[in-house]
């Protein structure tokens, strides 16, 4: 804790010692013209002091994905543990244990048990050493920072201590405030995001055919199309175009997840096997009716002699995943519980990073309505069990959404929740990315209050767009005109009306 300078110098010895060996040992001739551009000056501690709150986030919260009554944030990084001896350890540099999906973080872990006005965030929260191995990830810390900042404001405005705000009868106001501002909390939804509005739209995309215009993909590993299905809905017959080197046998499984909020494919529903040769369109008919809203995997077994036709089209909430090795995530394609570690064994189904993400071409016997306008009023902020968003038809060149109320409305602010493609990772320049803006981003839009233009936004890069309304403004309708996107079909998750909190 108190040896930062000592640690810094020790790490510098390691860096320059390794660099000296690379440059001067003669074993790395390719390094002759390489130089080091930058070395950090301050050691970054993954773990230091942690405080004790009203509850303590633990391994079981993460692995079992426990949903807390006071859930205010979420995490999804693996439990990533490193040996205390660091680079001198004889053990592996890290060990990673994954949950099957996202987990929630309770507000009671974000304030001190013993100091009634101390809120906690980042790597200081009340968590065990093991749970901290996941919750300490930078994106999770960023989410926690916003939660604590908004909680502090709410405590100040209402003269509440954090412990009082955490009570079951109080915590919903923080949760709803976070959701209204666009903060995602798994398995929670915003109540009445736009009051009792009616929503109408210019058009709605139906999913029936994805044209086979994107080349071919050899089944060098297991791969699956992820499709959401509503509760009570039958999965329609689905046709894929395949080609093979001679006569081949293909095996296709229908999978889902035990927990419908997950997309880990740990529950087998049905398997079909068929033989074909050359190039053919193959019809698959799974006899499945959804017991609840959930994602399904239509999973092709590995057979490198078979190729699957692809489409160039990209749609929010529909994608392909692969049960293949990604060394950045794991050394295996399946989590194995090698010892009494208290984790689940399951296959890793991973998306690919753009531009390597692909999507199979297919045709459904009947269309699926995956992006209905009603989704704009369901209070869900991103794909979870269903797509939860609206997109216009592909040929709609002037898409619009209209919110209408029977009675005159008054609000001080509204939030638009666009989709900048939650499946399109752009987390680091070190990973590289082909796009400066995510393709589904709504880059140009107009917003109208009745017949008055409230805002016209160009060169938008945000998914959350906040707009203040004029003081005393009254209206009966709000109209959104989507003028342009960054290339792919634009998507919208909702419009949230809210009042600014009154000052004490």
Secondary structure, DSSP 4 states (H G I P E B T S, - for coil): ---HHHHHHHHHHHHHHHHHHHHHSSS-GGGTT-------SSPPPS------BSS-B-HHHHHTTPPPTTEEEEE-S-EEE--TTGGG-SS-S-EEE--SS-EEEEGGGSBBSS-TT-B--GGGSSB-HHHHHHHTSHHHHHHHHHHHHHHHHHHHHHT--HHHHTSTTTHHHHHHHHHHTT---TT---SSTTTT-EEEES----EEEE-S-S-EEEESSEEEEEEEE-TTPBPPPEEEEEEEEEEEEEEEEEEE-SSTT-----EEEEEEEEEEEEEEEEEE----B-SSSEEEEEEEPPEEEEEEEEES--BTTBEEEEES--TTT-SSSEE---SS-----EE--BPPPTTS--EE-EEEEEEE--S-GGGGGS---S-SSS---EE--TT-SS-EEEEEEEEEE--SEEEEEE-S-TTS----TTT--S-SS-TT-EEEEEEEETTEEEEEE-S---SEEEEEPPTT--EEEEEEEEEEESSS--EEEEEEEEPPPPP-
